[in-house]
């Protein structure tokens, strides 16, 4: 089985480079380092099974937040990953194409389900025999964006072949102009939304699929009842509806991203892509720099398929950005 | 598709009988009404994806708490239900037998996966053609207990036929003497554990499968990474290890159950079964009494297949028991 290097690899880095968790700056994920303000969770939300009313409230709030029309269905799941695990079951086994490079969970899931998986760099290169295509938009790690018209045409084409298009919008929240959520409900289109990344609540496990009502029912049947925790539904319903906190939270994210860009410019690290939640830099000795940064207790993400790339997540605040800047300087000095 | 009446049906009861949530005493579930004391959840548990170390810590604590040997595998899932959804995938489609009556989720899942499902009242009646059997032990709603030796022999027999035995121990925590968790790891045996029922945290969504290492790996692959939320793992790891709080919590549960029994005796409602988490009473006009209790804003559980049965969950404390007693008296007076 293929070995996937997940984010949150801090434990492995500590084993190799020492230090305690509090010594490290973990920038290896694309999760907002600031938690969206948590509402107090009533005891009955912990105690009771999450009931239909709570689920409906959250799904309706998600509908409004993502801009999904009534003629589309929405499925809440315990993380986008739970949806990725079952999406291959929505069509008879065939050929799936992943627009690459991107993160590897889609490929693994289709392969485990018996699909043949191929890769291409551009949607124009998708073979006529492919039944399913996966586009992460904006893409992780390079931030590449595919425009709406191309995606909608592709969904139509794949539907005509008995398949569908998966548009994984895990990183679209800070870039709503890239989202095609308003088109959810058209045949052949499945859009995935991650709650945890933008809202800084990756531990909560909550994701959504936006698709036709028929597909939504099939996904719900596979997930079964009470799939998402009560606290996750409760927190998300409040977050989606709290437009004042959301505006402030968005602006702090923008500021945080600007700080990261400034740090990278100062370090003469060339940014070649990214989203509001991470930056991708290109550097000839990136793999060596990754190790040097680990020695300074800064964990970034490296990529086996692109040894000249490093991905940086966001520092929490100005103080963290300053520490990052100094540690990068030390890492270079050690070179 | 079969219509399942789930617990947490308070919303539907309010639509029919009026009242606000705070007016109602919801005794329709088998969940402990007292939350196990929640430990403060560190921000990084909310923020980060639940990492391997957190998962290992919780699974090791579960191993100790349930008394599972090293030669067995443990799988953590977002609720027992998430495991019920995928168990039919562990063998080629065939015939499954559910020891009945019991709760309906197992049957529905096997049927959805294309299995033929039959029922019998006693494990001795299981047909030779059955590949899988499901025993809820102690059973919900009648509390019937099947002894260990019979279950272990059955697991061996089903394994020889290429199948397995599912022992659902959702209600065994207060009755550890009924558990066969120490036998987990033998071929053909899959034991399910629910975290939320005994610990009063049904909203948290956490359950475990105890089985062979090989089955555990197959279930993990189907669930995918980060299946359980960080808060659920963190809270459970602490709860499993907190033996002092556990002892007090257990004794309060025993007291609570005694109060319910006293209320039922006083009301001349004849208890015919149950567990530490609920009581099953038999009453000729149970369906009418269910409605009368709803008029008093007491929600119990009724059973379409046994119209003379009512199941009562636990009142939280002496005050709640007193209110329940008075409302039952009023319901009878209205008859």
Interface residues (C-beta under 8 A of the other chain):
Chain A: X4 X6 X7 X8 X10 X11 X26 X29 X31 X33 X35 X38 X43 X44 X45 X46 X47 X48 X49 X50 X51 X52 X53 X78 X79 X81 X82 X84 X85 X105 X109 X112 X196 X200 X201 X202 X203 X204 X205 X221 X222 X223 X224 X225 X226 X227 X228 X229 X230 X231 X232
Chain B: X4 X6 X7 X8 X10 X11 X26 X29 X31 X33 X35 X38 X43 X44 X45 X46 X47 X48 X49 X50 X51 X52 X53 X78 X79 X81 X82 X84 X85 X105 X109 X112 X196 X200 X201 X202 X203 X204 X205 X221 X222 X223 X224 X225 X226 X227 X228 X229 X230 X231 X232
